[in-house]
Amino acid sequence: MSKPATFDFSPAYDEFLQAFPQYVETAAIDKLRAEEYQRLDEQQHVYLDYTGGGLYPANLVRWHAELLQDLLLGNPHSQNPTSLASTRLVAQARADVLDYFNADPEEYLVIFTQNASGALKLLGESYPFNDNAQFLLVADNHNSVHGIREFARSRGAEITYIPLDPVSLRAPDPLQYFEQGRQASPRLFAFPAQSNYSGVQHPLEWVEQAQAHGYHVLLDAAAFVPTNRLDLRAIHPDFVPISFYKIFGYPTGIGALLARRQALQQLQRPWFAGGTVQLVSTKADLHILARDHEAFEEGTVNYLGLPALSYGFQFIRRVGIETVHQRVVILLEYLLSKMQALRHSNGAPLLQIYGPTDIVKRGGSIACNVLDPDGVLVPYQQVEDEANAANISIRSGCFCNPGAGEYSLTHTGEEISRCVELATSYEFDVDAFRRCLGDKATGAVRVSLGLVSNFEDVTRFLGFLAQFADRPAASYTGARGCS
Ligand SMILES: Cc1ncc(COP(=O)(O)O)c(C=O)c1O
């Protein structure tokens, strides 16, 4: 008779500390958690969706509210005292962003946007794609990067995808693609510093290699910067989109495009708006764009929210991004090894993990599906529903990363086209699409570690997963399609 699947994580802390003695070096995070995130432990919540959004420290919100209560802040772009006060704070926030990423102000500009997607759209619509241009991108990108292909396509540019290895979810050396693209001009190459699906960290050396082959480089750093240092004096990507709520949780609605001045000069604005022009004439039918970031910041910037960034960076500096990184790497290694070891009593693995199962060149998010003892997939929606009931925040679906989804879940292009056709009689029916894919998963479960993750979070999540041991896959049918 086979041994029943039993999991006892309670004595694990000593064992964990023995394996990872460096964990104690990250104790500053426990202090920060106790001071700023009491609500997390008071509500006994396990937050594992940091790639979705960071959690805000209580004092960041308090300090920001006090600033707003104390000052008189008016719309910038004017010389009156309230306007000037806002202008100063916005300039400070801009300088703090450059400083945090160690960017040389002579080389980089900060363009404030609504979020990383806003930064990407700004680039897509302004990049001078033409019928001799190329947009080269790895399949492992967020939808907001894939969306740029529609700007490229509408102007006749060639769109080239670099595929992924279906097991490691890493991309091959892009050198041959750089060489093949030699004739195109201009050339834009896009990749994420960290995949928001698998956590894979694609090599940052690609930035310089691509530039040496005449490419502008779009480095999507949205999922990377919350737990890794990005040093813009060590690498010099032309365009870097980010969202600040992913780093310190607050405020939402503010992102940025960090852009090299040199590359920015080649962008062409498809329109103008309030704040982006020096002169507009209705009678002479002309406009003269503003310079630098001003040509790209449309309308009124979020001048009340932007001062919160300066506080946000102070928080991260207090604990240190290296400390955050160290903790995430330790917890990731522990979590990954324990997840891989989870078994049903018949010895079958409890989980299918997508992407690398070691910690080399990967960040703190893990995508997986739960399997039943016969290897049948447990619908990811069911796993999320049960996590919700256990007060655990995870995420399920395809996380706006269709490329990593398709490679890891083994969907072929033909299959997707056939199923889309089949599922679209009048309008697209996502359930019919999913049924058409048969036994294949249409999404996964993602857990992501971040700023104040701790051993208890990881242990409670492992305990939660263990409850799926020996359970046959239920006939749950409500799983959503990849998006
Ligand atoms: C890698 C990556 N790029 C871009 C985005 C888009 O960010 P936002 O939704 O803040 O625009 C995300 C969001 O999760 C992401 O993970």
The ligand as an ORCA input file, in Angstrom:
! r2SCAN-3c Opt
* xyz 0 1
  C       6.169     43.039    -17.622
  C       4.981     43.965    -17.595
  N       4.892     44.928    -18.515
  C       3.877     45.795    -18.552
  C       2.863     45.709    -17.626
  C       1.730     46.691    -17.704
  O       1.687     47.449    -16.525
  P       0.453     48.400    -16.261
  O      -0.750     47.503    -16.184
  O       0.766     49.049    -14.964
  O       0.355     49.332    -17.380
  C       2.900     44.720    -16.653
  C       1.814     44.558    -15.683
  O       1.687     43.595    -14.987
  C       3.995     43.825    -16.628
  O       4.100     42.867    -15.709
*
